[in-house]
């Protein structure tokens, strides 16, 4: 969850590390800090609050010298967010400094043992325990920093990405990862360290992604040496050529990353199906599916594991797979799946969905599924991420970097990939006739343009948001393919505006939630003409009879719901399986505008981080 940045080279480290933290602030923003080595001293400046608060602290001290620096932006796990618990942390001697993303689960017994040996602790963090454990190993085993780190990590239980610096060895830095991402940027004569590549993209397009259980000694003169944490075995590094560019990780004139990413969806969906969807030829080409087509065709069922917004995309996929490909699908919260003893057959396929490709619970679910003999297929956005490496096969969503914590284009591109898979299998199985198959392909090709048309409702949606921004509760209703969209719409509102909202199947309203409805309750009803339209209209009438306020998401030209609803937001006509790609746009915009009007930080909502890499 936290953001890690580091630099070692001949440039001034401070501006590189600070800018890197600003780009990684979506990963954690309750405190931040930087350690700089100026040739004589190892100086740490850190503070509770955002990176802007850290920058203000530096302006007071002007202590920005040094060509080696490590920085951290925190999402608290152990110890409340405050100045003392902020990273980096010194060892007792102040020779070592560390930054850490993750959790050391056995930190308490380690801390007690270190206290017996005379160590003192100033913070409540597990991280300070780890840096002192490394120092203790250094002293007692008389080994260098890399070896001491390896020995210490073999005593630690948990998940981590760490960067450690020893001021007595000012030409090297040690990094390691288990369960949390870490990338090394390789420059001409310098090196960069970060949780993802965004902090160093303008300096180099060459990156090494550490695998789980690997560590690296980065030496300014000798380069990068990678080894296994468990036994120290040397690993040959693989250098990736980065495909992202600086423009993708900047706001580009928008007020927030979230609204920028909402408006990027027509392009992102096109990029996701480009080269895969050949509508005029009646072809869907996906290497991860094509190379394993027999496994998919012989699967008894598909189990989808995911968390948060990705779980909602999985629910949409359940409807699509069962409707088009006639394959039984179960959708599981990865966080629950991993702690059950699920019944998994070797003929099952597990599809794991994650925007970041680093979600801890989803990673654990993948490992469990593999242990039980299932074929595991990954759907993620980040090239080289843990899930892309851990799964047997997979498909990337080509959404580009998603910086806003509340997922938007991740959701629609995930649905796009999953729809392509379902269509590919439907064609192969013969569950769709040729005419319907071609019709669906041509309609999918039109979706980006229809998303763009849905975005034209933005100003109208802003007007609706003004009316309901002070509501204390919202109810979201949908049926069929759009029930998961109701869940996703409610989640978006909760995440960024902190207004309580719940999503329900529309027909379930009368089984409890109808008790909540009065003249103060806005009810967002997804009422497109496709699907169970008449049933949804009946649900709307039930709400109106109890004086509820209706915001209808309707197909353009709708008359019936318009007469009943207090407000309607139109989307273009499309086939029912693709309606979630349009209805969700309206709900994203509604949540965004309400949150902005309430003066909330939509890109960095409280208590949330973009990538949940700890339990």
C-alpha angles and dihedrals in degrees: 000000000000122000121242125197130173141168135191121176143075101301126088104277100204101073091043094050094042093051089046091054090050089055093047096045090105086071094061136340113176094099140354141194146172132208117204129187111211098186094272109033137038104222124191123197117181141152146177112263135038132332089264088062089051091051088052090053090054090050088061095051102030085208097145104125123123143083094226120064142156124195139186140193111198140219102188122242106148113031128010120278107273140124095271097049092047118108144277100065127197125222115238092268091047088230092112131052125189140187120195139189114193141030131292099209097193095047094120097063090040090051093049091052092049091049088055087055092054103265120142127206129212101182137049093235132118087219095069088053091054096050091050091047088055090049091048091053090048091054099041100038094036092225135139124263096266094052093043090052091050093050093046094049090052087060093047123086120204142045127307153153111200141178118197129187129190114200090209089065101044096170097064145054129194122217133179140174141199116165096344124083125252131174131190118210113211114210132177095273103349141059136223131203126200146148087247135000098263096093094059106029093111092053103046140357093206118095139169115210112206115227122227110283095023132119132188137209107212110199120182092219103032102036128223123338115188124197141166115267092216100056108359094247111164117247125200109238120235114211116212123206107229119231101191122093136207094257091061093061097046127082094245096211097316121123093233139014090239095062090042090054093046088056092046092064099095089054094041093052090048091050090049095056097033110120091008102066113058098172098173090054095041091238135135111190118192117156095202090055098034093053091051101033095130091056091053094045093048095044115123090206144344120238114200117202122189145125134237116337091001088058089055089051087052091054090053088049090053090062092044097048094046094044099044107023099027093226120143112246133192121190118208135186102242089217090061098034093059093056097046127076093241122195105243124172125204087242092058122101119215116204113198117198125196132147094212097034087224104084105141098215092047091049090052091049090052092053091049092050092049091050088056092052101254124145107245123208120189130212113190142138105224117082112226094016122147095258092051089055098040098051125080092235138341152157131252123227104223095214095133121226114336108204101168110092092224106073117233114147089031089065097050095043091049090053088048093054093045091049090053091052092049092049092047091053093043090056093048093047095044093234088133123051117233095256095053092043093054091044091054092048093051091047092051089053088058095051098091090056091048091049087054088052091050089053089060087075089068098108092046090049089051089056091051090048091056090059096050104031092106096050114122097209138024132194121206121198132187140152134217113342089005099053090086088048089057088054091048093048091053091047092052092052092048094046100054108021099034090226113142110248135166133195123213140170102264093236091055092062092090090052094071117315093075086076088070096056120109137130090288096056119094110206118197109205122190101214109165118165091245119083125008096357099150091048091051090049088055089052089052091052090052090053093047092052087060093048096251118159112245125211105183124201100205143171113263112271094026113156107172099058091038089062092051103037128079089221135007130201115198130219127186121265116267141151115288098250090057098046092095088064088062106031092054090059091064092049093048090053093046092053092045095052094045091051093047091049089052089052094242124155098249095185095049110030116187120274093006133107129190100237118034102210096160131061 
